[in-house]
């Protein structure tokens, strides 16, 4: 589900889900720039086409992953990284050709579930969580100025909580013609759930227990709806997107 929230006039978030492909994306057009909604939608569309075009390679690599070939897991991660790079180049090129789109960019978190693994490619501050038996693992790392300062000991957690610059991101798709992409893979088991969301949701989540409460037990559509409601109840200052995925069998 996605929602404009209570403060914004336009929803600059975009998402994609394809259960047959096991492929999911959330993107958040960067606030304060031109045409963020175009950047997020174009990124989602480009990644969808990229993965569809790589279907044969993915089938081959998935078979090798299931046989225990660790090199093939890296190849799938590189394939997703290349897809995000392709989207970045496209969004940047569109902005260069059209002055009214100059400066548009977006966050992007993509996930592919194949061969018993969830593969993620990530830029910005949207997030991917795995929920397993009421235990939460955040797969992505925020590319924000606040997180950078925290990692390097430049500020304390308390100072970060009070900061007014929480939304300053350090990487975005389309800001330049190239972006550094983080990739990761985690194992997947039947019963696992994943929450993919923009900062319009996770900015209001206080701890892992709230993620479990939202997404662990109820039907996944109820989890997405409850996530939107929680963000709006706590202010709804930004667009809100929540994508909840449940693994029913070995992927």
N, C-alpha and C positions, 0 to 999 in steps of 0.2 A: 504494500500500500504506500501511497505517497499523498502528502497533504501540504497545502500552501502555508499552513500555520496561521497565527493570529496577527502578525505584524506586516507581512510582506504582501505586495500586490500581485507578484508573479512567482510561480513555482519554477525555480531554476534547477531542481533535482530531476534526474532521470534514472530509470532502472530497466533491467531486462532479465527475464527468466525463461529458461527452456529446460524442462525436466528431462526430456528425451536426450538432449545433448549433455545434461549435467552442467550447464553453463549459466552463470549469474553475474550481473554487473550492477553496481550502484555508482552514480556520479552526481556531483554537486557543483553546479556552475558557480564560479568564485564570485562572491558578493562584492559590489563596488566596481565591477568591470562591466563593459558593454556586452550584451547578448550572452550572458552566462547560460541561459537556457538552450541556446543553439550549440554552445560548446559541449554541454553535458549530453544532449541528444545525439550529436554527431559522434562523440566518443563511444557511446553505447552502440550505435549503429555500426560504426567501423569495426569494433571488436567482435560483434556478432558475425559480420561478414568474414572477418579474418579467421575465426574459429571454424565457421562452416567451410571455408576454403581449405582448411588444414585437416579436414575430416579423415582423409586416408592416412595421413601421417600420424594423427592421433590414435587411430585404431592400431596401427603398427606399434607405436610406442607404448600404448596401454598394454598390449599383449606382452611386451618385454618387461614392463614394470611388474606385471603379475607373476612373471617368472623370476623376479628378484633382481633385475638389471638396474642398478642404481644410476648408471649413466643415463638411462632413458628418463628417469625422473627429472634430471637436470635439463634434458632436451625439451620436455614439456614445459618446464619453467621458462626456458629461453624462448619457446614458441609464444607463450603468453606475453613475455616481456617485449618481443618484437611486435606483437599486436598493439600493445599500448604505445610503443614508439611510432608505429604507423599512424595511429589515431592522433598522436601529438603533432606529427608533421602535417597531417591533413587540417587540423584545427588551426594551427599556426598559419598555414598557407591560405586558408579561407579569410583569416583576419588581415593578412597582408594584402589580399586582393580587394578587400572591401573596407573602406575607411570607417564605416559605421560599426564594424565588428572588431576594430583594432583593440587589442588588449584582452579579448575574451579568452577564458581558460576554465579548467574544471578539475576537481579531484576525480579519482577513479579507483575503485576497488573491484577487481574481477576474480571470480572463483570458478574452477573447473573440477568436478568430482569424477575421477576416473581411476580404475585399477586399485581401489582400496585407499586412495589418497585424495585429499583436497588440495589443489594447487592454487595459489593466490598470486596475483600481480597487483601492485598497489602504488599509488601516488597521491599525496595529500593527507587529509584527515578524516575521510570516511573510514569505517572500520568493519572488520570481519571477526566474529567470535564463534568459537565452537563450544557447544553446551553438551557435556557428556555426564550422565548420572549426577546431575545437579552441580557439576564442576565446570567452571568457565575458563577458557583459554582465549586470550586476545591474540589473533594471528598477525594482525597488522600493527605497525608502529606509526604514530602520528608524525607527519612531516610539518611540524609547527615550530615557531620560534620558542614558545614556552617549553615544549618537549626537549628541544635542543639545549636550552639553558639548564633544564633539570638533569639531563644526562651528563652534562659536563660540570655539574656542581656549581653553576653560576647563581642559582636561586634555590630556595628551599621549597618543599611541597606546599607549605603554608603560603609562601609568597606567590607561588604559581596559582593557587586557588583564588587569591585576591586580585590577580592581575586582570587588567582591562584589555589585554592584548592576546587573549586566548585564541582568537580566530585568525591570527597572522600565520599563513602557511608558507613554507619554504620551498615547496615543489608543487607544480601544477601542470596538467596536460594542456599544451597549446600556448603557454606563456612564452616559450621559445620553440625552436624547431626540434629540440631534443630535450628529454628529461630523464633523470636517473630513476629507474624503476626498481622497487623492492620486490623480490619474489620469495615464496616460501612454500613448503608442503608439509602437511600433517596427515597422520593416518586417520582413516574413517571406518567406523563400525556401525552396523545396524542399530538404530535408536538414537544415534547422534543427531543433534540439531545445530543449525548455524543461524546466526543473526548477522545480516549485513545492513549497515545503516549509515546515514549521513550524520554530521555533527548536530543537526537539528534535533536528533534523538539522543545520541550518547552524551551530549553536553548537559543533559538533565538527569542522566542515570548516576546515582550516588555510589553504587558498589555492585559487585558481582551478584549478590543476593537478589537485587532487583532484576537483573537479567534473567536469572533462574525463575523468578516469580512471573515474569512476562512471557517467557518462551519455553519453559521446560516441560510443562504438563498438558496444558490445554491444546485444542486443535490449532494448527499453525496459523490459520486465518484469524483466529481469536487472538493469538499472540501478536500478530502484526497490527490488528485493530487496537489492542490494549496499549501497544507501544506508541501509536499515534495519539491516543487519548492522553497518556501520561505526559507526553511532551507539551501538548496543548494546555493541559491543566496546570503545568508548571511555568507557563508563560508563552510558549509557541512563538518565540522571537524569530525563528528561522523556518525555512521549509523543512519538512520532516519526511524521511523515507525509511521504511523498515521492510526488509525482505527476510522471511523466515523459511528455512529449508529443513526438511526432515529426511534422513536416510532410512529407507524402509528395508533395504537389502544390501548385500555386498555390491559396491559400485564397480 
